[in-house]
Amino acid sequence: MYLECMLDRRIELLRMIAHLGTVTEAAHALYRSPSGVSRQIQELAKELGVELLQPEGRRVKLTPAGKALVEYADETHHRWEATRSRLTTTEEPAGSITLVAHPSAVTALIAPLLPQLAQEHPGVQLHVIEDQAPGSFHRLTTGEADLCLAVVEEGIPARGDSRFHQTDLGKEPIDALLPVGHQLAEKTTVSLRELADEAWVVPAPGQASHHEVMTACHAAGFTPTVVHYARDWAAVGALVHATGAVSLTSRFAPYHHPNTRQVALTGEPTPTRQLLLATRAGSENAPLIRLVAAQLEDCALS
């Protein structure tokens, strides 16, 4: 861990358990054995003379003493990140930074940015990890990533979560996905209401994107007739092409079947997905993070 030199590493383990909810998940995130993590937490509790964790079904919850220790660790991390940000005094940012981002953002925003960043700031090395929430935020917590570009969906920490600094980046447009030959496929725009009588391909119930599609259709005044469930871009496109059903897709989606057409949605409400940038609290003013964040903002708004 990048702050083990300042904190008892057992407090870091407790902090990760609080973040992930189970000893096993915390151990896997830190490449340690669950039994070893449990033993160290028990040793810490014995030294302090207090209970730190309580079982709650298959998960664990912090006792008041455990919460106090984690709050201390979070505050220490915040101060450390803020201090590190102030230590860099060079006018031209240089060094390595890791960005974790959801798939469509990697394709539409980040990949086109890499050549420009390399040309304008040759001293900066930007490393990219493709991941989605909650995994992307886990990577921030462990220090594996420095900056996170995510879609607001299930698994995103609350805006008031003191561990992270989150800012809105912009909207990710959502388009209709229609089969070639559909009577609306050659239009420049289409309203959701025009698709009310169609058969639909939507993500499976329980997925955040399922709720997004259903909510958008309900707001337009209808409940879609669902004939297939799929989330993978290739699978959605194949089903739309093969069956004549329709779907919704991100304008930034990395893949669409060649026999489908994306058509911009119009009318109110027009569904979108909110993009956000997140860093560890206190690190948002670090020169490298500010540089990459500004570049991403320019790309998202252009």
C-alpha positions, 0 to 999 in steps of 0.5 A: 500500500502506498501509505503503509509507511505512515499507518499500521498496515493492519489499519489499512487492512481494516480500511479495505474490509470496510470498503469491500464488506468482507475479509475475503474480498479485502484479502483478494484486493490486497493479494493476501490470504483471508486467514492472514488478514483475519489473524492480523485484525484479531491481533490489532483488536487484542492490542487495542482491547476493543472489538473491531468487526462484527459478523453480519450474515456473510459480511462484516460490519465495523464496531464503533471502535472500528469506525473510529480507526477507519475514519482516522485512516481516511483522514490521514489518506486525505492529508497525505494526498493533499501534501503530495499534491503540494510537493510538486513544483515543476511547471511542466507536469511529468511522470506516470499516472494511471487512469481506470475507465469504463469501456465506452469511455476508453474507446471514445474519449481516452484512446483518441487522447493518448497521441495528443497527450504524448505529443503535447506532454512527452514527459507524461506517461498515461496508463489505462485500465478498463474497468467498471464500478465498483471495481474501478473505485476499488482500484482508487482505494488500493492505489492501483489507479490515480484517476477514475472515469465512470458512468453514474450507475449502481456501485458508484460511491455516494457523492458525500463519500469522504474517500473520493473527490468526484466531479461531473464530466458531462453526459454520454449520449444514448441513441436508438439502435435499429436494424438496417431496413427498419422504417426509421433507420434512415432518419436523423432523429427518432423519439422513444415514443416512436419505438413504443410498439417495437420488440426490444432487446434490453439488459437483464433485470438486476443490471443498472442499465436495465433500470435505465432503459425501462425508466426512459421508456416509462418516462416516454409513456410506454412499457417496452415489449422485451423479447431478448436480454443482452448487455454485451455490445456485440450480442445486442447488435447481433440480436437487433440484426437477427430479429428486427428488434430495437434497443438503446446504445451508448453513442460511445459504444466500441462496437455495433453490428454492421447491419444496424444503425444508430439514430439520435434520440430526440424529445423529452426526456432524452436518456443520457448517462452521467459521466464523472471523474473521481480521485482519492480525496486530497489528490485532485490538485496534483499536477498530473491529475489536473492535466489529464482531467482537463484533457478529458473534460475538453474531449467530453465537451467537444 
